[in-house]
Amino acid sequence: MPAKIRLQRRGKKGQPYYHIVVADGRAPRDGRIIEKIGTYNPLTNPATIDLDFERAYHWVSCGVQPTDTARSLLRKEGVYLKKHLMGGVQKGAFDEAEAEKRFEAWKSEKQNKISSYKLEVLNTTKAEAKKRLEYENQVREAREAVINEKRLAELEKTRKEQEEAEAKIAAEKAEAEAKAAAEKAEETATKEGQTEEVAEETKGEEISENTEEATTEETPQAEEESTEETPQASEE
């Protein structure tokens, strides 16, 4: 049967994760597989390839054709390099030990490149994280400055409103006190006027009574004088 090495998608929407499988080329994409030989995660940096090298080399040596993406992954893992070196051994260009030596040298160089790339990515990530942190701090400080400014403006507004309210209350209190004092003064003046009127009336009544008493006293005396004069006139 025409087998193929291909990727079988797994994972959630927007988070792809693949199985590297050997399957019948006529089977549907997610159909029955012959063997799973690895996994591929493109979401990491660099992408993570977990491959069963010996089984992958076995299937490639058997002539199984991979898809383009699967072929790229197998090349990155050195499967096709191993096949090429083993072809040189079969042709007598060099022995198997030399082939193994060359393959290990390539693998070591590849690991060094991956380590350097990971270190570079890590440094870049740290630099970006530091830059992002500085930017976030600047944004936070700017936001806090705006918030503090608004808060100070609100406090100043509240203080002014409170001062205006206190001034209004003081003015109303002063006005009420002045009004009360004026009413009290007016009441006092009214009472004093009434007292003076009563005093004048009382004084007038006393004068009138004194006048009547004087008149009463004078009248009997005049009568007596008249009586005395009358007998004298008779004698004459």
C-alpha positions as CSV (number, residue, x, y, z in Angstrom):
1,M,0.0,0.0,0.0
2,P,1.2,3.6,-0.7
3,A,2.2,4.8,2.8
4,K,3.0,8.4,3.6
5,I,4.6,10.3,6.5
6,R,2.4,13.2,7.3
7,L,1.1,15.5,10.0
8,Q,-2.1,14.8,11.9
9,R,-3.6,17.9,13.5
10,R,-4.4,18.0,17.2
11,G,-4.9,20.8,19.7
12,K,-7.5,23.5,20.1
13,K,-8.6,26.2,17.6
14,G,-5.8,28.7,17.2
15,Q,-3.4,26.4,19.1
16,P,-2.3,23.7,16.7
17,Y,-0.4,20.6,17.8
18,Y,0.6,17.9,15.4
19,H,1.4,14.2,15.4
20,I,3.9,12.9,12.9
21,V,2.4,9.7,11.6
22,V,2.9,7.0,9.0
23,A,-0.5,6.4,7.3
24,D,-2.1,5.0,4.2
25,G,-1.9,7.7,1.5
26,R,-5.5,6.9,0.6
27,A,-6.9,7.3,4.1
28,P,-8.7,10.5,5.2
29,R,-6.7,13.1,7.1
30,D,-7.8,12.0,10.5
31,G,-8.3,8.4,9.5
32,R,-6.5,5.2,10.7
33,I,-2.7,5.4,11.0
34,I,0.0,2.8,10.7
35,E,2.4,4.2,13.3
36,K,3.0,7.4,15.2
37,I,6.7,8.4,15.0
38,G,6.7,11.8,16.7
39,T,5.1,15.2,17.6
40,Y,5.5,18.7,16.3
41,N,4.6,21.9,18.3
42,P,4.9,25.1,16.2
43,L,3.8,27.4,19.1
44,T,7.2,27.3,20.9
45,N,10.2,29.3,19.8
46,P,12.1,27.5,18.3
47,A,9.5,24.9,17.3
48,T,9.6,21.7,19.3
49,I,10.1,18.4,17.3
50,D,10.0,15.2,19.3
51,L,10.9,12.4,16.8
52,D,11.6,8.7,17.1
53,F,14.7,9.0,14.9
54,E,15.2,5.2,14.3
55,R,11.6,4.6,13.2
56,A,11.6,7.7,11.0
57,Y,14.9,6.5,9.4
58,H,13.4,3.0,8.9
59,W,10.4,4.3,7.1
60,V,12.4,6.7,4.9
61,S,14.8,3.9,4.1
62,C,11.8,1.7,3.1
63,G,10.9,4.4,0.5
64,V,7.9,5.9,2.3
65,Q,7.4,9.4,0.9
66,P,6.7,12.3,3.3
67,T,4.6,15.4,2.7
68,D,6.5,18.6,2.1
69,T,6.0,19.8,5.7
70,A,7.0,16.3,7.1
71,R,10.0,16.2,4.8
72,S,11.2,19.6,6.1
73,L,10.9,18.3,9.7
74,L,12.8,15.1,8.9
75,R,15.6,17.2,7.3
76,K,15.9,19.3,10.4
77,E,16.2,16.2,12.5
78,G,18.9,14.8,10.2
79,V,17.0,11.8,8.9
80,Y,17.9,12.5,5.3
81,L,21.5,13.3,6.2
82,K,21.8,9.9,7.8
83,K,20.2,8.3,4.7
84,H,22.7,10.1,2.5
85,L,25.7,9.1,4.7
86,M,24.6,5.4,4.7
87,G,24.3,5.6,0.9
88,G,28.0,6.7,0.9
89,V,28.9,3.8,3.1
90,Q,27.1,1.4,0.7
91,K,29.0,2.9,-2.2
92,G,32.3,2.5,-0.4
93,A,33.1,6.2,-0.2
94,F,33.8,5.9,3.6
95,D,33.1,3.4,6.3
96,E,30.3,3.4,8.8
97,A,32.4,4.9,11.6
98,E,33.2,7.9,9.4
99,A,29.6,8.3,8.6
100,E,28.7,8.2,12.3
101,K,31.5,10.7,13.1
102,R,30.2,13.1,10.4
103,F,26.6,12.7,11.6
104,E,27.6,13.4,15.3
105,A,29.6,16.5,14.2
106,W,26.5,17.8,12.4
107,K,24.3,17.0,15.3
108,S,26.7,18.8,17.7
109,E,26.9,21.9,15.4
110,K,23.1,21.8,15.2
111,Q,22.7,21.7,19.0
112,N,25.2,24.6,19.4
113,K,23.1,26.6,16.9
114,I,19.9,25.8,18.7
115,S,21.5,26.7,22.1
116,S,22.8,30.0,20.7
117,Y,19.4,30.8,19.2
118,K,17.6,29.9,22.5
119,L,20.0,32.2,24.4
120,E,19.4,35.0,21.8
121,V,15.7,34.5,22.1
122,L,16.0,34.5,25.9
123,N,18.0,37.7,25.9
124,T,15.6,39.3,23.4
125,T,12.7,38.2,25.5
126,K,14.3,39.7,28.6
127,A,15.1,42.9,26.8
128,E,11.6,43.1,25.5
129,A,10.2,42.3,28.9
130,K,12.3,45.0,30.5
131,K,11.3,47.5,27.8
132,R,7.7,46.5,28.2
133,L,8.0,46.8,32.0
134,E,9.5,50.3,31.7
135,Y,6.7,51.3,29.3
136,E,4.1,49.9,31.6
137,N,5.7,51.8,34.5
138,Q,5.6,55.0,32.5
139,V,2.0,54.4,31.5
140,R,1.1,53.6,35.2
141,E,2.9,56.7,36.4
142,A,1.2,58.9,33.8
143,R,-2.2,57.4,34.8
144,E,-1.5,57.9,38.5
145,A,-0.4,61.5,37.7
146,V,-3.7,62.1,35.9
147,I,-5.7,60.5,38.7
148,N,-3.8,62.5,41.4
149,E,-4.4,65.7,39.4
150,K,-8.1,64.9,39.1
151,R,-8.2,64.0,42.8
152,L,-6.5,67.3,43.8
153,A,-8.9,69.2,41.6
154,E,-11.8,67.5,43.2
155,L,-10.4,68.2,46.7
156,E,-9.8,71.8,45.8
157,K,-13.4,72.0,44.5
158,T,-14.7,70.4,47.6
159,R,-12.7,72.8,49.8
160,K,-14.0,75.8,47.9
161,E,-17.6,74.6,48.1
162,Q,-17.1,74.0,51.8
163,E,-15.6,77.5,52.3
164,E,-18.5,79.0,50.4
165,A,-21.0,77.0,52.4
166,E,-19.4,78.1,55.7
167,A,-19.2,81.7,54.5
168,K,-22.9,81.6,53.5
169,I,-23.8,80.1,56.9
170,A,-21.8,82.8,58.7
171,A,-23.4,85.5,56.6
172,E,-26.9,84.1,57.3
173,K,-26.0,83.8,61.0
174,A,-24.7,87.4,61.1
175,E,-27.8,88.6,59.2
176,A,-30.1,86.7,61.6
177,E,-28.2,88.2,64.6
178,A,-28.4,91.7,63.2
179,K,-32.1,91.2,62.5
180,A,-32.7,89.9,66.1
181,A,-30.7,92.8,67.5
182,A,-32.7,95.3,65.5
183,E,-36.0,93.7,66.6
184,K,-34.8,93.7,70.2
185,A,-33.8,97.4,70.0
186,E,-37.2,98.2,68.4
187,E,-39.0,96.3,71.1
188,T,-37.0,98.1,73.8
189,A,-37.7,101.5,72.2
190,T,-41.4,100.6,72.0
191,K,-41.4,99.6,75.7
192,E,-39.6,102.8,76.7
193,G,-42.1,104.9,74.7
194,Q,-45.0,103.1,76.4
195,T,-43.3,103.6,79.8
196,E,-42.9,107.4,79.1
197,E,-46.5,107.7,77.9
198,V,-47.7,105.9,81.1
199,A,-45.5,108.1,83.2
200,E,-46.9,111.3,81.5
201,E,-50.4,110.1,81.9
202,T,-49.8,109.3,85.6
203,K,-48.2,112.7,86.1
204,G,-51.2,114.4,84.4
205,E,-53.6,112.5,86.6
206,E,-51.6,113.5,89.7
207,I,-51.7,117.2,88.6
208,S,-55.4,117.0,87.9
209,E,-56.0,115.5,91.3
210,N,-53.9,118.1,93.1
211,T,-55.8,120.8,91.2
212,E,-59.2,119.4,92.2
213,E,-58.1,119.1,95.9
214,A,-56.9,122.7,95.8
215,T,-60.2,123.9,94.4
216,T,-62.1,121.9,96.9
217,E,-60.1,123.5,99.8
218,E,-60.6,127.0,98.5
219,T,-64.4,126.6,98.1
220,P,-65.2,126.0,101.8
221,Q,-63.0,128.9,102.8
222,A,-64.7,131.2,100.4
223,E,-68.1,130.1,101.8
224,E,-66.9,130.8,105.3
225,E,-65.7,134.2,104.4
226,S,-69.0,134.9,102.7
227,T,-70.9,133.8,105.8
228,E,-68.8,136.0,108.0
229,E,-69.4,139.0,105.8
230,T,-73.1,138.4,105.6
231,P,-73.9,139.0,109.3
232,Q,-71.8,142.2,109.4
233,A,-74.0,143.5,106.6
234,S,-77.1,142.7,108.6
235,E,-76.0,144.6,111.6
236,E,-75.4,147.7,109.5
